[in-house]
Amino acid sequence: MKEIETVRTHDKLYLSENRKRTPKEYFKFVLKEVNTDLIKNGSTLDVGCATGDFLWFLGETFPGAQLVGADIDQELIERAKAEVPSARFICRNIAKDNIEERFDIIFMLGVHSIFDDIKDWLDPMVKLLSAKKESTVCVFGMFNPEDIDVLVRSRASSTDGPWETGWNIFSKKSVLDYCTEKKWACTFSDFNISIDIEKNLKDPLRSYTIPMQGDERLIVNGLQIVHRFSLMKLQPFS
């Protein structure tokens, strides 16, 4: 069978947005779930930072914090440098490039689903952690509560371009099993959105909400994939 060519172009849409003064709801959720002393008194890395929205949020919340963003897209990095002067940005692929600096807390928000294998996104982040007992890797995104791992590829109908990646769903069980094998402490906190998000007709891959019973909302996108969002926290030295 012919191997499917995959790319990731959807992130370029961040260049047309200006959302720093309206932080995403999950930014607030993540901040409530982590040890903020690691941000205030240590060093922070945001992997796949795009144009720096999360680091802008952290900089506004914790002035003077040591913040670093990494992304593989130079255009996104240049935009981040211009808009988030409180942080430092590097164009690096953490899975391939050598980064000598170490960090007390590392975030990866909505990015791990680009990868096809757990070790390809988790191992590089653990390698970049400082040796402090409290050092933590924080990964927010889709995790399957069922014991099934899912690989996803998509492209617009009636086109012959390459397939897009970015919506893979690793099960919590697979992540926990891998961490247990490595003797890493790992926990999950589930995210439930409390606001409505309208469907973006110009961007069918963008997530939106569907009202359910009571105050619950289902998060989906144009792929019609249900988004079960969680924050994974990993402490390899605790």
Backbone as CSV, one residue per row, in Angstrom:
resi,resn,N_x,N_y,N_z,CA_x,CA_y,CA_z,C_x,C_y,C_z
1,MET,0.843,-1.194,0.000,0.000,0.000,0.000,0.879,1.244,0.000
2,LYS,0.550,2.225,-0.814,1.327,3.443,-0.912,1.248,4.218,0.392
3,GLU,2.409,4.707,0.866,2.438,5.482,2.101,1.754,6.830,1.879
4,ILE,0.937,7.240,2.842,0.210,8.499,2.734,1.126,9.658,3.121
5,GLU,1.240,10.641,2.233,2.024,11.837,2.534,1.234,12.711,3.508
6,THR,1.891,13.159,4.567,1.208,13.997,5.548,1.960,15.306,5.747
7,VAL,1.207,16.362,6.014,1.777,17.674,6.292,0.976,18.303,7.427
8,ARG,1.399,19.495,7.842,0.670,20.254,8.853,0.701,21.716,8.432
9,THR,-0.382,22.184,7.805,-0.458,23.568,7.338,-1.470,24.387,8.135
10,HIS,-2.311,23.738,8.909,-3.397,24.440,9.600,-2.894,25.506,10.567
11,ASP,-1.692,25.326,11.127,-1.170,26.282,12.095,-0.902,27.653,11.488
12,LYS,-0.772,27.734,10.173,-0.552,29.026,9.526,-1.715,29.989,9.774
13,LEU,-2.885,29.455,10.114,-4.042,30.308,10.378,-3.832,31.185,11.603
14,TYR,-2.916,30.781,12.490,-2.636,31.612,13.661,-2.066,32.968,13.254
15,LEU,-1.462,33.045,12.074,-0.887,34.308,11.619,-1.958,35.355,11.320
16,SER,-3.184,34.907,11.084,-4.271,35.834,10.760,-5.123,36.180,11.974
17,GLU,-4.732,35.668,13.158,-5.542,35.889,14.359,-4.848,36.845,15.330
18,ASN,-5.659,37.470,16.166,-5.140,38.326,17.229,-5.985,38.078,18.474
19,ARG,-5.622,37.049,19.261,-6.467,36.588,20.360,-5.778,36.694,21.721
20,LYS,-4.687,37.421,21.785,-3.924,37.433,23.035,-4.679,38.071,24.187
21,ARG,-5.527,39.033,23.902,-6.273,39.694,24.981,-7.588,38.975,25.307
22,THR,-7.846,37.874,24.623,-8.998,37.019,24.959,-8.480,35.589,25.106
23,PRO,-7.814,35.295,26.212,-7.177,33.976,26.400,-8.183,32.836,26.295
24,LYS,-7.720,31.727,25.776,-8.559,30.541,25.674,-8.938,30.041,27.066
25,GLU,-10.122,29.453,27.152,-10.609,28.967,28.438,-9.673,27.919,29.038
26,TYR,-9.072,27.112,28.208,-8.236,26.058,28.774,-6.921,26.602,29.317
27,PHE,-6.507,27.807,28.892,-5.330,28.424,29.507,-5.573,28.600,31.009
28,LYS,-6.760,29.103,31.342,-7.111,29.338,32.749,-7.183,28.017,33.514
29,PHE,-7.744,27.011,32.859,-7.844,25.690,33.483,-6.458,25.123,33.781
30,VAL,-5.569,25.185,32.814,-4.218,24.653,32.977,-3.516,25.337,34.143
31,LEU,-3.657,26.642,34.222,-2.964,27.391,35.267,-3.467,27.014,36.663
32,LYS,-4.738,26.668,36.769,-5.284,26.252,38.061,-4.783,24.876,38.484
33,GLU,-4.354,24.086,37.510,-3.995,22.692,37.784,-2.512,22.465,38.019
34,VAL,-1.678,23.482,37.772,-0.229,23.272,37.857,0.357,23.999,39.060
35,ASN,1.586,23.654,39.385,2.339,24.316,40.450,2.892,25.624,39.895
36,THR,2.221,26.715,40.180,2.607,28.003,39.584,3.932,28.531,40.136
37,ASP,4.408,27.992,41.259,5.722,28.403,41.763,6.820,28.063,40.753
38,LEU,6.607,26.987,39.989,7.585,26.619,38.966,7.658,27.671,37.864
39,ILE,6.556,28.361,37.634,6.527,29.433,36.634,7.089,30.722,37.220
40,LYS,6.641,31.045,38.414,7.058,32.314,39.039,8.537,32.325,39.403
41,ASN,9.037,31.190,39.883,10.400,31.162,40.427,11.362,30.294,39.631
42,GLY,10.891,29.706,38.543,11.744,28.825,37.757,11.786,29.242,36.294
43,SER,11.974,28.265,35.435,12.031,28.519,33.991,10.963,27.693,33.289
44,THR,10.330,28.288,32.281,9.182,27.686,31.592,9.445,27.574,30.108
45,LEU,9.080,26.431,29.525,9.144,26.235,28.080,7.766,25.866,27.560
46,ASP,7.345,26.516,26.491,6.103,26.161,25.797,6.472,25.574,24.441
47,VAL,6.225,24.280,24.274,6.579,23.581,23.030,5.417,23.680,22.050
48,GLY,5.708,24.122,20.816,4.654,24.352,19.835,3.906,25.626,20.178
49,CYS,4.651,26.672,20.486,4.080,27.911,21.024,3.311,28.735,19.996
50,ALA,3.456,28.427,18.702,2.800,29.201,17.626,3.171,30.680,17.769
51,THR,2.190,31.573,17.842,2.496,33.005,17.928,2.585,33.501,19.368
52,GLY,2.637,32.587,20.327,2.923,32.962,21.701,1.745,33.330,22.578
53,ASP,0.535,32.906,22.218,-0.640,33.291,23.001,-0.550,32.841,24.465
54,PHE,-0.149,31.601,24.688,-0.094,31.101,26.066,1.000,31.804,26.858
55,LEU,2.143,32.058,26.236,3.219,32.743,26.940,2.859,34.197,27.222
56,TRP,2.089,34.815,26.345,1.584,36.165,26.627,0.710,36.127,27.874
57,PHE,-0.152,35.130,27.959,-1.026,34.945,29.119,-0.206,34.745,30.395
58,LEU,0.827,33.918,30.314,1.673,33.699,31.482,2.426,34.965,31.863
59,GLY,2.922,35.700,30.871,3.659,36.925,31.142,2.808,37.989,31.809
60,GLU,1.530,38.062,31.417,0.610,38.999,32.049,0.278,38.575,33.479
61,THR,0.230,37.263,33.714,-0.119,36.737,35.032,1.072,36.760,35.984
62,PHE,2.259,36.490,35.445,3.467,36.423,36.270,4.560,37.296,35.659
63,PRO,4.477,38.603,35.850,5.501,39.504,35.289,6.895,39.117,35.789
64,GLY,7.839,39.110,34.887,9.212,38.773,35.250,9.545,37.305,35.170
65,ALA,8.565,36.456,34.870,8.834,35.023,34.769,9.758,34.733,33.591
66,GLN,10.576,33.687,33.732,11.488,33.283,32.662,10.732,32.376,31.688
67,LEU,10.340,32.924,30.544,9.478,32.230,29.603,10.188,32.028,28.276
68,VAL,10.108,30.800,27.755,10.707,30.473,26.461,9.683,29.720,25.622
69,GLY,9.579,30.081,24.350,8.699,29.379,23.426,9.495,28.733,22.312
70,ALA,9.077,27.523,21.908,9.744,26.813,20.808,8.701,26.387,19.788
71,ASP,9.021,26.592,18.527,8.154,26.140,17.441,9.027,25.859,16.229
72,ILE,8.536,25.011,15.320,9.330,24.673,14.137,9.068,25.621,12.982
73,ASP,8.082,26.512,13.113,7.701,27.414,12.034,8.287,28.805,12.285
74,GLN,9.204,29.220,11.423,9.890,30.503,11.613,8.933,31.686,11.539
75,GLU,7.911,31.611,10.666,6.947,32.707,10.572,6.209,32.906,11.889
76,LEU,5.793,31.815,12.505,5.099,31.905,13.783,6.023,32.470,14.856
77,ILE,7.273,32.049,14.847,8.246,32.537,15.826,8.459,34.046,15.678
78,GLU,8.584,34.526,14.459,8.803,35.964,14.250,7.608,36.767,14.744
79,ARG,6.407,36.267,14.517,5.212,36.944,15.022,5.217,36.949,16.561
80,ALA,5.588,35.824,17.158,5.639,35.746,18.615,6.654,36.721,19.197
81,LYS,7.819,36.820,18.575,8.841,37.755,19.048,8.332,39.188,19.052
82,ALA,7.568,39.529,18.044,7.058,40.895,17.929,5.954,41.189,18.937
83,GLU,5.158,40.183,19.278,3.971,40.416,20.094,4.139,40.054,21.569
84,VAL,5.167,39.280,21.889,5.350,38.846,23.282,6.786,39.151,23.718
85,PRO,7.087,40.419,23.976,8.453,40.793,24.349,8.887,40.261,25.710
86,SER,7.945,39.797,26.520,8.290,39.277,27.843,8.882,37.872,27.782
87,ALA,8.851,37.249,26.604,9.359,35.882,26.450,10.462,35.834,25.405
88,ARG,11.194,34.735,25.424,12.225,34.475,24.431,11.763,33.322,23.555
89,PHE,12.050,33.389,22.258,11.539,32.380,21.333,12.664,31.777,20.503
90,ILE,12.551,30.460,20.267,13.543,29.749,19.473,12.827,28.886,18.437
91,CYS,13.380,28.817,17.249,12.837,27.962,16.198,13.559,26.613,16.284
92,ARG,12.924,25.671,16.951,13.549,24.370,17.188,12.503,23.263,17.103
93,ASN,12.958,22.099,16.678,12.174,20.869,16.729,12.717,20.062,17.896
94,ILE,11.958,19.964,18.993,12.503,19.335,20.190,12.780,17.851,19.989
95,ALA,12.127,17.249,18.989,12.325,15.823,18.736,13.614,15.549,17.965
96,LYS,14.176,16.597,17.327,15.338,16.380,16.472,16.528,17.265,16.816
97,ASP,16.262,18.494,17.271,17.339,19.462,17.493,17.911,19.347,18.901
98,ASN,19.185,19.655,19.018,19.843,19.650,20.320,19.553,20.967,21.043
99,ILE,18.964,20.874,22.219,18.695,22.043,23.056,19.369,21.790,24.394
100,GLU,20.367,22.590,24.733,21.139,22.365,25.952,20.444,22.902,27.194
101,GLU,19.599,23.900,27.035,18.917,24.515,28.175,17.938,23.528,28.811
102,ARG,17.741,23.664,30.126,16.798,22.829,30.852,15.753,23.708,31.541
103,PHE,14.556,23.133,31.765,13.422,23.922,32.245,12.726,23.222,33.404
104,ASP,12.136,24.025,34.288,11.463,23.480,35.467,10.036,23.028,35.171
105,ILE,9.404,23.660,34.207,8.063,23.242,33.793,7.958,23.406,32.283
106,ILE,7.448,22.388,31.622,7.336,22.384,30.160,5.886,22.130,29.781
107,PHE,5.360,22.998,28.930,3.991,22.870,28.452,3.977,22.440,26.984
108,MET,3.018,21.617,26.649,2.689,21.299,25.261,1.170,21.297,25.187
109,LEU,0.620,22.300,24.518,-0.827,22.510,24.525,-1.404,22.294,23.129
110,GLY,-2.180,21.216,22.980,-2.829,20.940,21.711,-1.890,20.527,20.601
111,VAL,-0.699,20.044,20.953,0.325,19.742,19.941,0.636,18.251,19.872
112,HIS,0.487,17.526,20.961,0.925,16.121,20.966,0.172,15.273,19.950
113,SER,-1.025,15.721,19.545,-1.821,14.946,18.582,-1.265,14.990,17.166
114,ILE,-0.216,15.769,16.948,0.454,15.777,15.644,1.285,14.500,15.463
115,PHE,1.768,13.964,16.581,2.690,12.828,16.535,1.946,11.495,16.447
116,ASP,2.628,10.494,15.908,2.040,9.163,15.750,2.458,8.193,16.859
117,ASP,3.390,8.600,17.706,3.902,7.701,18.729,4.117,8.478,20.024
118,ILE,3.713,7.906,21.138,3.813,8.587,22.432,5.244,9.009,22.737
119,LYS,6.186,8.121,22.507,7.569,8.421,22.881,8.141,9.597,22.088
120,ASP,7.588,9.880,20.893,8.127,10.941,20.051,7.849,12.335,20.603
121,TRP,6.810,12.474,21.426,6.552,13.781,22.031,6.868,13.816,23.514
122,LEU,6.803,12.666,24.175,7.012,12.655,25.623,8.488,12.585,26.005
123,ASP,9.241,11.714,25.372,10.655,11.562,25.721,11.456,12.863,25.567
124,PRO,11.294,13.608,24.455,12.073,14.843,24.313,11.773,15.873,25.394
125,MET,10.505,15.950,25.849,10.181,16.916,26.887,10.792,16.524,28.228
126,VAL,10.744,15.249,28.572,11.363,14.790,29.822,12.864,15.066,29.793
127,LYS,13.459,14.881,28.638,14.903,15.135,28.488,15.245,16.599,28.751
128,LEU,14.305,17.503,28.478,14.557,18.938,28.631,14.234,19.456,30.029
129,LEU,13.740,18.591,30.915,13.416,19.021,32.274,14.683,19.190,33.110
130,SER,14.622,20.166,34.019,15.676,20.284,35.022,15.547,19.120,36.000
131,ALA,16.574,18.923,36.816,16.596,17.775,37.721,15.866,18.028,39.035
132,LYS,15.169,19.154,39.164,14.421,19.431,40.390,13.351,18.368,40.611
133,LYS,13.115,18.034,41.855,12.115,17.029,42.200,10.727,17.427,41.695
134,GLU,10.427,18.746,41.730,9.101,19.223,41.354,8.930,19.439,39.844
135,SER,9.982,19.312,39.058,9.911,19.586,37.618,8.784,18.787,36.971
136,THR,8.052,19.447,36.068,6.818,18.860,35.552,6.658,19.091,34.057
137,VAL,6.194,18.068,33.376,5.734,18.170,31.992,4.216,18.241,32.009
138,CYS,3.649,19.225,31.302,2.199,19.422,31.262,1.734,19.380,29.810
139,VAL,0.888,18.418,29.498,0.407,18.248,28.133,-1.117,18.341,28.135
140,PHE,-1.642,19.328,27.400,-3.094,19.490,27.304,-3.548,19.150,25.892
141,GLY,-4.649,18.420,25.810,-5.201,18.097,24.507,-6.138,16.911,24.592
142,MET,-6.359,16.273,23.461,-7.275,15.137,23.416,-6.602,13.862,23.919
143,PHE,-7.272,13.212,24.886,-6.857,11.902,25.370,-8.110,11.039,25.463
144,ASN,-8.008,9.830,24.973,-9.168,8.953,24.925,-9.388,8.265,26.270
145,PRO,-10.560,8.445,26.905,-10.842,7.720,28.139,-11.079,6.227,27.895
146,GLU,-11.401,5.868,26.650,-11.505,4.452,26.278,-10.114,3.922,25.946
147,ASP,-9.942,2.615,26.025,-8.612,2.026,25.848,-8.308,1.782,24.375
148,ILE,-8.337,2.855,23.602,-8.098,2.766,22.157,-7.270,3.969,21.724
149,ASP,-6.221,3.720,20.937,-5.431,4.790,20.324,-5.905,4.992,18.897
150,VAL,-5.978,6.257,18.474,-6.549,6.581,17.169,-5.592,7.485,16.388
151,LEU,-5.263,7.095,15.157,-4.492,7.939,14.256,-5.434,8.529,13.218
152,VAL,-5.316,9.844,13.001,-6.254,10.563,12.135,-5.504,11.297,11.030
153,ARG,-6.038,11.237,9.821,-5.547,12.036,8.706,-6.763,12.680,8.034
154,SER,-6.612,13.903,7.561,-7.758,14.582,6.948,-7.310,15.467,5.798
155,ARG,-8.246,15.736,4.898,-8.047,16.745,3.866,-9.423,17.166,3.367
156,ALA,-9.494,18.335,2.755,-10.762,18.855,2.258,-11.302,17.951,1.156
157,SER,-12.609,17.843,1.075,-13.248,17.000,0.069,-12.894,17.445,-1.346
158,SER,-12.797,16.471,-2.228,-12.575,16.714,-3.661,-11.271,17.442,-3.943
159,THR,-10.267,17.187,-3.129,-8.932,17.731,-3.391,-7.951,16.572,-3.468
160,ASP,-6.807,16.815,-4.079,-5.812,15.758,-4.202,-4.510,16.137,-3.512
161,GLY,-4.582,17.124,-2.604,-3.393,17.548,-1.869,-3.014,16.556,-0.790
162,PRO,-1.936,16.837,-0.067,-1.496,15.929,0.996,-2.474,15.912,2.162
163,TRP,-2.427,14.856,2.926,-3.285,14.699,4.085,-2.695,15.442,5.280
164,GLU,-3.579,16.044,6.074,-3.164,16.793,7.260,-3.137,15.881,8.483
165,THR,-2.185,16.138,9.375,-2.136,15.452,10.656,-2.385,16.469,11.769
166,GLY,-2.678,15.977,12.971,-2.872,16.902,14.079,-4.035,16.581,14.988
167,TRP,-4.708,15.447,14.755,-5.873,15.099,15.575,-5.808,13.656,16.084
168,ASN,-4.594,13.139,16.209,-4.448,11.810,16.784,-4.895,11.815,18.244
169,ILE,-5.426,10.698,18.707,-5.949,10.613,20.071,-5.317,9.407,20.766
170,PHE,-4.401,9.679,21.676,-3.799,8.605,22.464,-4.689,8.313,23.669
171,SER,-4.820,7.065,24.013,-5.633,6.713,25.173,-4.865,7.035,26.457
172,LYS,-5.614,7.345,27.490,-4.987,7.547,28.793,-4.241,6.290,29.222
173,LYS,-4.819,5.128,28.927,-4.199,3.874,29.326,-2.814,3.702,28.695
174,SER,-2.702,3.994,27.394,-1.410,3.838,26.728,-0.368,4.783,27.316
175,VAL,-0.791,6.015,27.609,0.132,6.981,28.205,0.559,6.531,29.593
176,LEU,-0.410,6.102,30.402,-0.091,5.650,31.760,0.788,4.404,31.745
177,ASP,0.515,3.484,30.824,1.338,2.275,30.717,2.779,2.633,30.364
178,TYR,2.935,3.593,29.439,4.283,4.006,29.032,5.014,4.671,30.201
179,CYS,4.304,5.531,30.926,4.913,6.209,32.065,5.259,5.225,33.181
180,THR,4.415,4.242,33.394,4.699,3.215,34.400,5.963,2.445,34.032
181,GLU,6.092,2.128,32.753,7.292,1.431,32.267,8.546,2.254,32.528
182,LYS,8.421,3.574,32.396,9.555,4.476,32.594,9.740,4.863,34.066
183,LYS,8.790,4.453,34.918,8.786,4.825,36.334,8.607,6.328,36.518
184,TRP,7.717,6.897,35.712,7.363,8.308,35.799,5.986,8.442,36.436
185,ALA,5.810,9.404,37.320,4.506,9.671,37.934,3.661,10.493,36.965
186,CYS,2.436,10.026,36.683,1.590,10.669,35.681,0.139,10.688,36.153
187,THR,-0.519,11.843,35.984,-1.934,11.980,36.333,-2.659,12.751,35.243
188,PHE,-3.996,12.606,35.210,-4.831,13.330,34.265,-5.904,14.135,35.009
189,SER,-6.186,15.334,34.502,-7.307,16.148,34.982,-8.164,16.492,33.770
190,ASP,-9.447,16.172,33.837,-10.342,16.389,32.695,-10.847,17.826,32.641
191,PHE,-10.987,18.327,31.425,-11.430,19.704,31.178,-12.859,19.690,30.650
192,ASN,-13.712,20.494,31.267,-15.084,20.677,30.797,-15.299,22.152,30.509
193,ILE,-15.588,22.477,29.275,-15.714,23.875,28.891,-17.016,24.462,29.421
194,SER,-16.966,25.732,29.812,-18.126,26.375,30.437,-18.718,27.491,29.575
195,ILE,-18.219,27.634,28.347,-18.752,28.658,27.451,-19.103,28.024,26.109
196,ASP,-19.935,28.719,25.325,-20.272,28.256,23.979,-19.249,28.783,22.982
197,ILE,-18.877,27.958,22.026,-17.990,28.366,20.932,-18.711,28.122,19.626
198,GLU,-18.902,29.197,18.864,-19.607,29.081,17.603,-18.764,28.352,16.556
199,LYS,-19.432,27.702,15.639,-18.745,27.045,14.522,-18.138,28.101,13.610
200,ASN,-16.891,27.920,13.250,-16.185,28.844,12.366,-16.317,28.337,10.930
201,LEU,-17.168,28.972,10.158,-17.439,28.505,8.795,-16.224,28.652,7.883
202,LYS,-15.311,29.564,8.223,-14.112,29.755,7.407,-13.019,28.750,7.747
203,ASP,-13.163,28.099,8.881,-12.150,27.150,9.330,-12.840,25.911,9.902
204,PRO,-13.210,24.962,9.050,-13.959,23.781,9.512,-13.175,22.886,10.463
205,LEU,-11.859,23.068,10.555,-11.064,22.252,11.462,-11.016,22.833,12.871
206,ARG,-11.515,24.040,13.050,-11.525,24.678,14.362,-12.632,24.077,15.227
207,SER,-12.338,23.888,16.494,-13.297,23.274,17.413,-14.470,24.200,17.710
208,TYR,-15.634,23.603,17.952,-16.807,24.352,18.381,-17.613,23.473,19.336
209,THR,-18.606,24.063,19.999,-19.365,23.321,21.008,-20.791,23.044,20.550
210,ILE,-21.330,21.924,21.037,-22.724,21.549,20.829,-23.358,21.410,22.211
211,PRO,-24.470,22.120,22.472,-25.088,22.039,23.805,-25.633,20.647,24.075
212,MET,-25.452,20.214,25.340,-25.976,18.933,25.781,-26.968,19.192,26.913
213,GLN,-27.342,18.158,27.639,-28.252,18.324,28.765,-27.594,19.130,29.878
214,GLY,-28.414,19.933,30.556,-27.883,20.741,31.643,-26.916,21.787,31.114
215,ASP,-25.768,21.927,31.786,-24.759,22.899,31.385,-23.619,22.272,30.591
216,GLU,-23.756,21.011,30.220,-22.666,20.337,29.520,-22.620,20.729,28.046
217,ARG,-21.411,20.678,27.491,-21.200,20.988,26.080,-20.272,19.939,25.475
218,LEU,-20.582,19.545,24.268,-19.731,18.623,23.530,-18.835,19.445,22.608
219,ILE,-17.540,19.140,22.609,-16.593,19.841,21.739,-16.279,18.945,20.544
220,VAL,-16.477,19.480,19.348,-16.200,18.739,18.110,-15.529,19.692,17.116
221,ASN,-15.195,19.170,15.941,-14.779,20.035,14.829,-15.284,19.423,13.533
222,GLY,-14.846,19.962,12.417,-15.353,19.521,11.126,-15.044,18.072,10.796
223,LEU,-14.084,17.489,11.493,-13.807,16.065,11.320,-14.867,15.210,12.017
224,GLN,-15.737,15.862,12.784,-16.758,15.200,13.596,-16.140,14.260,14.624
225,ILE,-14.976,14.678,15.122,-14.308,13.960,16.204,-14.694,14.608,17.527
226,VAL,-15.150,13.800,18.467,-15.453,14.315,19.804,-14.130,14.581,20.521
227,HIS,-14.028,15.780,21.070,-12.800,16.198,21.754,-12.957,15.985,23.263
228,ARG,-12.283,14.990,23.796,-12.235,14.770,25.241,-10.905,15.334,25.733
229,PHE,-10.950,16.569,26.207,-9.723,17.252,26.588,-9.336,16.946,28.035
230,SER,-8.039,16.748,28.250,-7.497,16.532,29.589,-6.124,17.180,29.671
231,LEU,-5.711,17.449,30.905,-4.345,17.890,31.172,-3.584,16.723,31.786
232,MET,-2.511,16.330,31.121,-1.632,15.307,31.640,-0.468,15.976,32.357
233,LYS,-0.210,15.585,33.595,0.942,16.096,34.347,1.888,14.941,34.649
234,LEU,3.146,15.146,34.330,4.147,14.093,34.493,5.321,14.637,35.310
235,GLN,5.695,13.904,36.346,6.842,14.276,37.187,7.789,13.078,37.271
236,PRO,8.818,13.074,36.438,9.704,11.896,36.385,10.636,11.755,37.577
237,PHE,10.818,12.842,38.355,11.801,12.786,39.437,11.171,12.805,40.821
238,SER,9.841,12.799,40.882,9.172,12.889,42.183,9.255,11.560,42.951
